[in-house]
């Protein structure tokens, strides 16, 4: 994989097929994505990041991000 932290040199990373479920309120069914490809990376752990949700998932959602307030909301 290539990332901003790997520079021009790609690194080998394990890949997995995972299922992602995002829960909302009790009155709304969860958003479920079956068989999502995921890449394991220690590069992100060093930055305190445990997971990234990409645009392949976010394209089925409405993401509102308030950077100054440090808040976000996710609707689907």
PDB file of N, CA, C and O in Angstrom:
ATOM      1  N   UNK A   1       0.836  -1.175   0.000  1.00  0.00           N
ATOM      2  CA  UNK A   1       0.000   0.000   0.000  1.00  0.00           C
ATOM      3  C   UNK A   1       0.875   1.229   0.000  1.00  0.00           C
ATOM      4  O   UNK A   1       2.009   1.206   0.478  1.00  0.00           O
ATOM      5  N   UNK A   2       0.343   2.288  -0.534  1.00  0.00           N
ATOM      6  CA  UNK A   2       0.988   3.602  -0.475  1.00  0.00           C
ATOM      7  C   UNK A   2       0.125   4.522   0.368  1.00  0.00           C
ATOM      8  O   UNK A   2      -1.102   4.481   0.291  1.00  0.00           O
ATOM      9  N   UNK A   3       0.765   5.339   1.161  1.00  0.00           N
ATOM     10  CA  UNK A   3       0.065   6.344   1.954  1.00  0.00           C
ATOM     11  C   UNK A   3       0.975   7.562   2.062  1.00  0.00           C
ATOM     12  O   UNK A   3       2.137   7.495   1.659  1.00  0.00           O
ATOM     13  N   UNK A   4       0.477   8.664   2.592  1.00  0.00           N
ATOM     14  CA  UNK A   4       1.339   9.833   2.746  1.00  0.00           C
ATOM     15  C   UNK A   4       2.570   9.546   3.613  1.00  0.00           C
ATOM     16  O   UNK A   4       3.603  10.195   3.446  1.00  0.00           O
ATOM     17  N   UNK A   5       2.472   8.582   4.536  1.00  0.00           N
ATOM     18  CA  UNK A   5       3.605   8.289   5.411  1.00  0.00           C
ATOM     19  C   UNK A   5       4.601   7.316   4.790  1.00  0.00           C
ATOM     20  O   UNK A   5       5.723   7.199   5.282  1.00  0.00           O
ATOM     21  N   UNK A   6       4.220   6.611   3.715  1.00  0.00           N
ATOM     22  CA  UNK A   6       5.156   5.672   3.100  1.00  0.00           C
ATOM     23  C   UNK A   6       6.001   6.332   2.026  1.00  0.00           C
ATOM     24  O   UNK A   6       7.006   5.765   1.596  1.00  0.00           O
ATOM     25  N   UNK A   7       5.614   7.511   1.588  1.00  0.00           N
ATOM     26  CA  UNK A   7       6.350   8.169   0.519  1.00  0.00           C
ATOM     27  C   UNK A   7       6.195   7.411  -0.785  1.00  0.00           C
ATOM     28  O   UNK A   7       5.132   6.856  -1.063  1.00  0.00           O
ATOM     29  N   UNK A   8       7.255   7.384  -1.587  1.00  0.00           N
ATOM     30  CA  UNK A   8       7.215   6.720  -2.891  1.00  0.00           C
ATOM     31  C   UNK A   8       7.336   5.204  -2.773  1.00  0.00           C
ATOM     32  O   UNK A   8       6.994   4.482  -3.709  1.00  0.00           O
ATOM     33  N   UNK A   9       7.818   4.718  -1.632  1.00  0.00           N
ATOM     34  CA  UNK A   9       8.052   3.286  -1.456  1.00  0.00           C
ATOM     35  C   UNK A   9       6.811   2.613  -0.862  1.00  0.00           C
ATOM     36  O   UNK A   9       6.458   2.899   0.282  1.00  0.00           O
ATOM     37  N   UNK A  10       6.142   1.730  -1.607  1.00  0.00           N
ATOM     38  CA  UNK A  10       4.987   1.029  -1.032  1.00  0.00           C
ATOM     39  C   UNK A  10       5.435   0.044   0.046  1.00  0.00           C
ATOM     40  O   UNK A  10       6.572  -0.427   0.040  1.00  0.00           O
ATOM     41  N   UNK A  11       4.523  -0.258   0.969  1.00  0.00           N
ATOM     42  CA  UNK A  11       4.781  -1.241   2.021  1.00  0.00           C
ATOM     43  C   UNK A  11       3.785  -2.385   1.883  1.00  0.00           C
ATOM     44  O   UNK A  11       2.682  -2.201   1.367  1.00  0.00           O
ATOM     45  N   UNK A  12       4.177  -3.556   2.342  1.00  0.00           N
ATOM     46  CA  UNK A  12       3.302  -4.724   2.321  1.00  0.00           C
ATOM     47  C   UNK A  12       2.364  -4.647   3.524  1.00  0.00           C
ATOM     48  O   UNK A  12       2.798  -4.358   4.639  1.00  0.00           O
ATOM     49  N   UNK A  13       1.075  -4.908   3.293  1.00  0.00           N
ATOM     50  CA  UNK A  13       0.083  -4.856   4.369  1.00  0.00           C
ATOM     51  C   UNK A  13      -0.901  -6.006   4.210  1.00  0.00           C
ATOM     52  O   UNK A  13      -1.240  -6.398   3.093  1.00  0.00           O
ATOM     53  N   UNK A  14      -1.353  -6.541   5.334  1.00  0.00           N
ATOM     54  CA  UNK A  14      -2.381  -7.589   5.318  1.00  0.00           C
ATOM     55  C   UNK A  14      -3.724  -6.975   4.947  1.00  0.00           C
ATOM     56  O   UNK A  14      -4.033  -5.853   5.351  1.00  0.00           O
ATOM     57  N   UNK A  15      -4.522  -7.713   4.177  1.00  0.00           N
ATOM     58  CA  UNK A  15      -5.868  -7.260   3.820  1.00  0.00           C
ATOM     59  C   UNK A  15      -6.886  -8.272   4.332  1.00  0.00           C
ATOM     60  O   UNK A  15      -6.610  -9.469   4.412  1.00  0.00           O
ATOM     61  N   UNK A  16      -8.050  -7.773   4.670  1.00  0.00           N
ATOM     62  CA  UNK A  16      -9.122  -8.602   5.230  1.00  0.00           C
ATOM     63  C   UNK A  16     -10.447  -8.168   4.636  1.00  0.00           C
ATOM     64  O   UNK A  16     -10.605  -7.013   4.239  1.00  0.00           O
ATOM     65  N   UNK A  17     -11.390  -9.077   4.572  1.00  0.00           N
ATOM     66  CA  UNK A  17     -12.779  -8.745   4.264  1.00  0.00           C
ATOM     67  C   UNK A  17     -13.507  -8.658   5.595  1.00  0.00           C
ATOM     68  O   UNK A  17     -13.525  -9.622   6.361  1.00  0.00           O
ATOM     69  N   UNK A  18     -14.103  -7.513   5.870  1.00  0.00           N
ATOM     70  CA  UNK A  18     -14.794  -7.297   7.134  1.00  0.00           C
ATOM     71  C   UNK A  18     -16.227  -6.869   6.868  1.00  0.00           C
ATOM     72  O   UNK A  18     -16.578  -6.496   5.748  1.00  0.00           O
ATOM     73  N   UNK A  19     -17.046  -6.927   7.900  1.00  0.00           N
ATOM     74  CA  UNK A  19     -18.410  -6.417   7.851  1.00  0.00           C
ATOM     75  C   UNK A  19     -18.462  -5.205   8.765  1.00  0.00           C
ATOM     76  O   UNK A  19     -17.936  -5.245   9.877  1.00  0.00           O
ATOM     77  N   UNK A  20     -19.090  -4.126   8.309  1.00  0.00           N
ATOM     78  CA  UNK A  20     -19.170  -2.889   9.075  1.00  0.00           C
ATOM     79  C   UNK A  20     -20.631  -2.589   9.371  1.00  0.00           C
ATOM     80  O   UNK A  20     -21.464  -2.547   8.466  1.00  0.00           O
ATOM     81  N   UNK A  21     -20.933  -2.382  10.649  1.00  0.00           N
ATOM     82  CA  UNK A  21     -22.282  -2.032  11.071  1.00  0.00           C
ATOM     83  C   UNK A  21     -22.223  -0.731  11.861  1.00  0.00           C
ATOM     84  O   UNK A  21     -21.459  -0.618  12.820  1.00  0.00           O
ATOM     85  N   UNK A  22     -23.025   0.247  11.463  1.00  0.00           N
ATOM     86  CA  UNK A  22     -23.110   1.525  12.168  1.00  0.00           C
ATOM     87  C   UNK A  22     -24.503   1.618  12.764  1.00  0.00           C
ATOM     88  O   UNK A  22     -25.499   1.585  12.040  1.00  0.00           O
ATOM     89  N   UNK A  23     -24.572   1.732  14.082  1.00  0.00           N
ATOM     90  CA  UNK A  23     -25.856   1.788  14.777  1.00  0.00           C
ATOM     91  C   UNK A  23     -26.289   3.228  14.989  1.00  0.00           C
ATOM     92  O   UNK A  23     -25.461   4.112  15.212  1.00  0.00           O
ATOM     93  N   UNK A  24     -27.584   3.454  14.920  1.00  0.00           N
ATOM     94  CA  UNK A  24     -28.162   4.780  15.145  1.00  0.00           C
ATOM     95  C   UNK A  24     -29.070   4.706  16.362  1.00  0.00           C
ATOM     96  O   UNK A  24     -28.703   4.111  17.375  1.00  0.00           O
ATOM     97  N   UNK A  25     -30.237   5.297  16.271  1.00  0.00           N
ATOM     98  CA  UNK A  25     -31.202   5.277  17.368  1.00  0.00           C
ATOM     99  C   UNK A  25     -31.957   3.949  17.369  1.00  0.00           C
ATOM    100  O   UNK A  25     -31.846   3.156  16.434  1.00  0.00           O
ATOM    101  N   UNK A  26     -32.711   3.727  18.412  1.00  0.00           N
ATOM    102  CA  UNK A  26     -33.479   2.483  18.532  1.00  0.00           C
ATOM    103  C   UNK A  26     -34.545   2.375  17.448  1.00  0.00           C
ATOM    104  O   UNK A  26     -34.956   1.265  17.110  1.00  0.00           O
ATOM    105  N   UNK A  27     -35.004   3.499  16.895  1.00  0.00           N
ATOM    106  CA  UNK A  27     -36.068   3.494  15.891  1.00  0.00           C
ATOM    107  C   UNK A  27     -35.552   3.354  14.462  1.00  0.00           C
ATOM    108  O   UNK A  27     -36.351   3.241  13.532  1.00  0.00           O
ATOM    109  N   UNK A  28     -34.246   3.358  14.270  1.00  0.00           N
ATOM    110  CA  UNK A  28     -33.678   3.303  12.935  1.00  0.00           C
ATOM    111  C   UNK A  28     -32.831   2.044  12.784  1.00  0.00           C
ATOM    112  O   UNK A  28     -32.012   1.736  13.651  1.00  0.00           O
ATOM    113  N   UNK A  29     -33.024   1.321  11.695  1.00  0.00           N
ATOM    114  CA  UNK A  29     -32.191   0.124  11.503  1.00  0.00           C
ATOM    115  C   UNK A  29     -30.737   0.530  11.262  1.00  0.00           C
ATOM    116  O   UNK A  29     -30.477   1.630  10.775  1.00  0.00           O
ATOM    117  N   UNK A  30     -29.793  -0.340  11.596  1.00  0.00           N
ATOM    118  CA  UNK A  30     -28.384  -0.001  11.396  1.00  0.00           C
ATOM    119  C   UNK A  30     -28.010   0.017   9.917  1.00  0.00           C
ATOM    120  O   UNK A  30     -28.671  -0.599   9.081  1.00  0.00           O
ATOM    121  N   UNK A  31     -26.941   0.735   9.620  1.00  0.00           N
ATOM    122  CA  UNK A  31     -26.357   0.724   8.287  1.00  0.00           C
ATOM    123  C   UNK A  31     -25.356  -0.426   8.253  1.00  0.00           C
ATOM    124  O   UNK A  31     -24.415  -0.449   9.047  1.00  0.00           O
ATOM    125  N   UNK A  32     -25.547  -1.371   7.350  1.00  0.00           N
ATOM    126  CA  UNK A  32     -24.691  -2.556   7.301  1.00  0.00           C
ATOM    127  C   UNK A  32     -24.022  -2.644   5.934  1.00  0.00           C
ATOM    128  O   UNK A  32     -24.687  -2.578   4.901  1.00  0.00           O
ATOM    129  N   UNK A  33     -22.721  -2.792   5.941  1.00  0.00           N
ATOM    130  CA  UNK A  33     -21.947  -3.043   4.725  1.00  0.00           C
ATOM    131  C   UNK A  33     -21.280  -4.402   4.902  1.00  0.00           C
ATOM    132  O   UNK A  33     -20.463  -4.588   5.804  1.00  0.00           O
ATOM    133  N   UNK A  34     -21.628  -5.337   4.047  1.00  0.00           N
ATOM    134  CA  UNK A  34     -21.028  -6.673   4.097  1.00  0.00           C
ATOM    135  C   UNK A  34     -19.804  -6.711   3.189  1.00  0.00           C
ATOM    136  O   UNK A  34     -19.772  -6.047   2.152  1.00  0.00           O
ATOM    137  N   UNK A  35     -18.824  -7.470   3.570  1.00  0.00           N
ATOM    138  CA  UNK A  35     -17.620  -7.724   2.780  1.00  0.00           C
ATOM    139  C   UNK A  35     -16.953  -6.433   2.299  1.00  0.00           C
ATOM    140  O   UNK A  35     -16.872  -6.159   1.101  1.00  0.00           O
ATOM    141  N   UNK A  36     -16.486  -5.663   3.260  1.00  0.00           N
ATOM    142  CA  UNK A  36     -15.747  -4.440   2.984  1.00  0.00           C
ATOM    143  C   UNK A  36     -14.256  -4.783   3.054  1.00  0.00           C
ATOM    144  O   UNK A  36     -13.811  -5.342   4.056  1.00  0.00           O
ATOM    145  N   UNK A  37     -13.475  -4.464   2.020  1.00  0.00           N
ATOM    146  CA  UNK A  37     -12.035  -4.729   2.099  1.00  0.00           C
ATOM    147  C   UNK A  37     -11.365  -3.771   3.090  1.00  0.00           C
ATOM    148  O   UNK A  37     -11.614  -2.566   3.058  1.00  0.00           O
ATOM    149  N   UNK A  38     -10.524  -4.307   3.959  1.00  0.00           N
ATOM    150  CA  UNK A  38      -9.815  -3.502   4.959  1.00  0.00           C
ATOM    151  C   UNK A  38      -8.331  -3.832   4.909  1.00  0.00           C
ATOM    152  O   UNK A  38      -7.948  -4.965   4.618  1.00  0.00           O
ATOM    153  N   UNK A  39      -7.507  -2.849   5.193  1.00  0.00           N
ATOM    154  CA  UNK A  39      -6.054  -3.000   5.191  1.00  0.00           C
ATOM    155  C   UNK A  39      -5.534  -2.751   6.598  1.00  0.00           C
ATOM    156  O   UNK A  39      -5.870  -1.736   7.208  1.00  0.00           O
ATOM    157  N   UNK A  40      -4.723  -3.657   7.118  1.00  0.00           N
ATOM    158  CA  UNK A  40      -4.090  -3.476   8.425  1.00  0.00           C
ATOM    159  C   UNK A  40      -2.856  -2.604   8.252  1.00  0.00           C
ATOM    160  O   UNK A  40      -2.089  -2.777   7.305  1.00  0.00           O
ATOM    161  N   UNK A  41      -2.671  -1.658   9.180  1.00  0.00           N
ATOM    162  CA  UNK A  41      -1.524  -0.763   9.067  1.00  0.00           C
ATOM    163  C   UNK A  41      -1.087  -0.276  10.435  1.00  0.00           C
ATOM    164  O   UNK A  41      -1.876   0.317  11.170  1.00  0.00           O
ATOM    165  N   UNK A  42       0.157  -0.523  10.774  1.00  0.00           N
ATOM    166  CA  UNK A  42       0.729   0.013  12.011  1.00  0.00           C
ATOM    167  C   UNK A  42       1.031   1.501  11.864  1.00  0.00           C
ATOM    168  O   UNK A  42       1.196   2.203  12.862  1.00  0.00           O
ATOM    169  N   UNK A  43       1.104   1.981  10.633  1.00  0.00           N
ATOM    170  CA  UNK A  43       1.416   3.387  10.398  1.00  0.00           C
ATOM    171  C   UNK A  43       0.393   4.302  11.049  1.00  0.00           C
ATOM    172  O   UNK A  43       0.742   5.365  11.562  1.00  0.00           O
ATOM    173  N   UNK A  44      -0.865   3.895  11.030  1.00  0.00           N
ATOM    174  CA  UNK A  44      -1.923   4.725  11.593  1.00  0.00           C
ATOM    175  C   UNK A  44      -1.963   4.634  13.109  1.00  0.00           C
ATOM    176  O   UNK A  44      -2.301   5.614  13.773  1.00  0.00           O
ATOM    177  N   UNK A  45      -1.623   3.474  13.672  1.00  0.00           N
ATOM    178  CA  UNK A  45      -1.641   3.301  15.124  1.00  0.00           C
ATOM    179  C   UNK A  45      -0.687   4.276  15.800  1.00  0.00           C
ATOM    180  O   UNK A  45      -0.978   4.768  16.891  1.00  0.00           O
ATOM    181  N   UNK A  46       0.436   4.558  15.175  1.00  0.00           N
ATOM    182  CA  UNK A  46       1.404   5.499  15.737  1.00  0.00           C
ATOM    183  C   UNK A  46       0.826   6.908  15.831  1.00  0.00           C
ATOM    184  O   UNK A  46       1.303   7.724  16.619  1.00  0.00           O
ATOM    185  N   UNK A  47      -0.197   7.195  15.033  1.00  0.00           N
ATOM    186  CA  UNK A  47      -0.842   8.503  15.050  1.00  0.00           C
ATOM    187  C   UNK A  47      -2.092   8.517  15.929  1.00  0.00           C
ATOM    188  O   UNK A  47      -2.811   9.516  15.969  1.00  0.00           O
ATOM    189  N   UNK A  48      -2.357   7.407  16.638  1.00  0.00           N
ATOM    190  CA  UNK A  48      -3.533   7.317  17.495  1.00  0.00           C
ATOM    191  C   UNK A  48      -4.809   7.022  16.726  1.00  0.00           C
ATOM    192  O   UNK A  48      -5.904   7.206  17.257  1.00  0.00           O
ATOM    193  N   UNK A  49      -4.687   6.565  15.479  1.00  0.00           N
ATOM    194  CA  UNK A  49      -5.844   6.256  14.644  1.00  0.00           C
ATOM    195  C   UNK A  49      -6.033   4.743  14.622  1.00  0.00           C
ATOM    196  O   UNK A  49      -5.104   4.004  14.294  1.00  0.00           O
ATOM    197  N   UNK A  50      -7.230   4.282  14.968  1.00  0.00           N
ATOM    198  CA  UNK A  50      -7.512   2.846  15.006  1.00  0.00           C
ATOM    199  C   UNK A  50      -8.200   2.360  13.747  1.00  0.00           C
ATOM    200  O   UNK A  50      -8.099   1.184  13.395  1.00  0.00           O
ATOM    201  N   UNK A  51      -8.897   3.251  13.068  1.00  0.00           N
ATOM    202  CA  UNK A  51      -9.593   2.867  11.838  1.00  0.00           C
ATOM    203  C   UNK A  51      -9.911   4.116  11.024  1.00  0.00           C
ATOM    204  O   UNK A  51     -10.100   5.203  11.571  1.00  0.00           O
ATOM    205  N   UNK A  52      -9.966   3.939   9.729  1.00  0.00           N
ATOM    206  CA  UNK A  52     -10.406   4.996   8.816  1.00  0.00           C
ATOM    207  C   UNK A  52     -11.618   4.498   8.065  1.00  0.00           C
ATOM    208  O   UNK A  52     -11.649   3.353   7.613  1.00  0.00           O
ATOM    209  N   UNK A  53     -12.610   5.345   7.930  1.00  0.00           N
ATOM    210  CA  UNK A  53     -13.774   5.012   7.123  1.00  0.00           C
ATOM    211  C   UNK A  53     -13.630   5.786   5.819  1.00  0.00           C
ATOM    212  O   UNK A  53     -13.562   7.015   5.823  1.00  0.00           O
ATOM    213  N   UNK A  54     -13.583   5.073   4.721  1.00  0.00           N
ATOM    214  CA  UNK A  54     -13.336   5.698   3.429  1.00  0.00           C
ATOM    215  C   UNK A  54     -14.597   6.163   2.736  1.00  0.00           C
ATOM    216  O   UNK A  54     -15.715   5.967   3.213  1.00  0.00           O
ATOM    217  N   UNK A  55     -14.374   6.785   1.593  1.00  0.00           N
ATOM    218  CA  UNK A  55     -15.499   7.308   0.817  1.00  0.00           C
ATOM    219  C   UNK A  55     -16.379   6.204   0.266  1.00  0.00           C
ATOM    220  O   UNK A  55     -17.532   6.461  -0.079  1.00  0.00           O
ATOM    221  N   UNK A  56     -15.869   4.974   0.172  1.00  0.00           N
ATOM    222  CA  UNK A  56     -16.712   3.869  -0.281  1.00  0.00           C
ATOM    223  C   UNK A  56     -17.858   3.629   0.697  1.00  0.00           C
ATOM    224  O   UNK A  56     -18.943   3.218   0.286  1.00  0.00           O
ATOM    225  N   UNK A  57     -17.632   3.880   1.979  1.00  0.00           N
ATOM    226  CA  UNK A  57     -18.691   3.756   2.991  1.00  0.00           C
ATOM    227  C   UNK A  57     -19.456   5.071   3.119  1.00  0.00           C
ATOM    228  O   UNK A  57     -20.686   5.077   3.166  1.00  0.00           O
ATOM    229  N   UNK A  58     -18.725   6.185   3.174  1.00  0.00           N
ATOM    230  CA  UNK A  58     -19.353   7.488   3.394  1.00  0.00           C
ATOM    231  C   UNK A  58     -20.267   7.915   2.256  1.00  0.00           C
ATOM    232  O   UNK A  58     -21.118   8.784   2.450  1.00  0.00           O
ATOM    233  N   UNK A  59     -20.114   7.324   1.069  1.00  0.00           N
ATOM    234  CA  UNK A  59     -20.982   7.729  -0.039  1.00  0.00           C
ATOM    235  C   UNK A  59     -22.443   7.345   0.206  1.00  0.00           C
ATOM    236  O   UNK A  59     -23.335   7.849  -0.476  1.00  0.00           O
ATOM    237  N   UNK A  60     -22.692   6.468   1.162  1.00  0.00           N
ATOM    238  CA  UNK A  60     -24.079   6.120   1.501  1.00  0.00           C
ATOM    239  C   UNK A  60     -24.558   6.891   2.735  1.00  0.00           C
ATOM    240  O   UNK A  60     -25.595   6.561   3.309  1.00  0.00           O
ATOM    241  N   UNK A  61     -23.802   7.919   3.142  1.00  0.00           N
ATOM    242  CA  UNK A  61     -24.118   8.684   4.349  1.00  0.00           C
ATOM    243  C   UNK A  61     -24.059  10.180   4.078  1.00  0.00           C
ATOM    244  O   UNK A  61     -23.625  10.629   3.017  1.00  0.00           O
ATOM    245  N   UNK A  62     -24.510  10.934   5.072  1.00  0.00           N
ATOM    246  CA  UNK A  62     -24.324  12.380   5.102  1.00  0.00           C
ATOM    247  C   UNK A  62     -23.408  12.665   6.280  1.00  0.00           C
ATOM    248  O   UNK A  62     -23.788  12.447   7.430  1.00  0.00           O
ATOM    249  N   UNK A  63     -22.202  13.153   6.001  1.00  0.00           N
ATOM    250  CA  UNK A  63     -21.223  13.478   7.034  1.00  0.00           C
ATOM    251  C   UNK A  63     -21.127  14.986   7.163  1.00  0.00           C
ATOM    252  O   UNK A  63     -20.862  15.685   6.185  1.00  0.00           O
ATOM    253  N   UNK A  64     -21.343  15.487   8.376  1.00  0.00           N
ATOM    254  CA  UNK A  64     -21.181  16.912   8.652  1.00  0.00           C
ATOM    255  C   UNK A  64     -20.070  17.040   9.685  1.00  0.00           C
ATOM    256  O   UNK A  64     -20.132  16.438  10.757  1.00  0.00           O
ATOM    257  N   UNK A  65     -19.040  17.840   9.348  1.00  0.00           N
ATOM    258  CA  UNK A  65     -17.862  17.975  10.205  1.00  0.00           C
ATOM    259  C   UNK A  65     -17.659  19.432  10.599  1.00  0.00           C
ATOM    260  O   UNK A  65     -17.552  20.306   9.738  1.00  0.00           O
ATOM    261  N   UNK A  66     -17.606  19.686  11.885  1.00  0.00           N
ATOM    262  CA  UNK A  66     -17.334  21.008  12.438  1.00  0.00           C
ATOM    263  C   UNK A  66     -15.935  20.969  13.040  1.00  0.00           C
ATOM    264  O   UNK A  66     -15.764  20.646  14.215  1.00  0.00           O
ATOM    265  N   UNK A  67     -14.940  21.299  12.228  1.00  0.00           N
ATOM    266  CA  UNK A  67     -13.558  21.233  12.679  1.00  0.00           C
ATOM    267  C   UNK A  67     -13.268  22.175  13.832  1.00  0.00           C
ATOM    268  O   UNK A  67     -12.551  21.805  14.761  1.00  0.00           O
ATOM    269  N   UNK A  68     -13.809  23.379  13.793  1.00  0.00           N
ATOM    270  CA  UNK A  68     -13.543  24.358  14.857  1.00  0.00           C
ATOM    271  C   UNK A  68     -14.165  23.894  16.177  1.00  0.00           C
ATOM    272  O   UNK A  68     -13.594  24.109  17.246  1.00  0.00           O
ATOM    273  N   UNK A  69     -15.319  23.266  16.100  1.00  0.00           N
ATOM    274  CA  UNK A  69     -15.990  22.791  17.312  1.00  0.00           C
ATOM    275  C   UNK A  69     -15.561  21.395  17.731  1.00  0.00           C
ATOM    276  O   UNK A  69     -15.878  20.946  18.832  1.00  0.00           O
ATOM    277  N   UNK A  70     -14.827  20.700  16.839  1.00  0.00           N
ATOM    278  CA  UNK A  70     -14.398  19.342  17.146  1.00  0.00           C
ATOM    279  C   UNK A  70     -15.549  18.351  17.176  1.00  0.00           C
ATOM    280  O   UNK A  70     -15.520  17.376  17.927  1.00  0.00           O
ATOM    281  N   UNK A  71     -16.573  18.606  16.349  1.00  0.00           N
ATOM    282  CA  UNK A  71     -17.771  17.756  16.334  1.00  0.00           C
ATOM    283  C   UNK A  71     -18.037  17.230  14.934  1.00  0.00           C
ATOM    284  O   UNK A  71     -17.620  17.824  13.940  1.00  0.00           O
ATOM    285  N   UNK A  72     -18.740  16.104  14.874  1.00  0.00           N
ATOM    286  CA  UNK A  72     -19.205  15.597  13.594  1.00  0.00           C
ATOM    287  C   UNK A  72     -20.544  14.920  13.798  1.00  0.00           C
ATOM    288  O   UNK A  72     -20.881  14.515  14.910  1.00  0.00           O
ATOM    289  N   UNK A  73     -21.309  14.799  12.720  1.00  0.00           N
ATOM    290  CA  UNK A  73     -22.541  14.004  12.759  1.00  0.00           C
ATOM    291  C   UNK A  73     -22.568  13.162  11.493  1.00  0.00           C
ATOM    292  O   UNK A  73     -22.087  13.576  10.438  1.00  0.00           O
ATOM    293  N   UNK A  74     -23.132  11.989  11.621  1.00  0.00           N
ATOM    294  CA  UNK A  74     -23.225  11.055  10.512  1.00  0.00           C
ATOM    295  C   UNK A  74     -24.662  10.584  10.419  1.00  0.00           C
ATOM    296  O   UNK A  74     -25.214  10.056  11.384  1.00  0.00           O
ATOM    297  N   UNK A  75     -25.267  10.776   9.259  1.00  0.00           N
ATOM    298  CA  UNK A  75     -26.649  10.348   9.033  1.00  0.00           C
ATOM    299  C   UNK A  75     -26.681   9.453   7.798  1.00  0.00           C
ATOM    300  O   UNK A  75     -25.835   9.566   6.910  1.00  0.00           O
ATOM    301  N   UNK A  76     -27.662   8.572   7.758  1.00  0.00           N
ATOM    302  CA  UNK A  76     -27.850   7.702   6.584  1.00  0.00           C
ATOM    303  C   UNK A  76     -29.299   7.412   6.391  1.00  0.00           C
ATOM    304  O   UNK A  76     -29.667   6.698   5.458  1.00  0.00           O
TER     305      UNK A  76
END
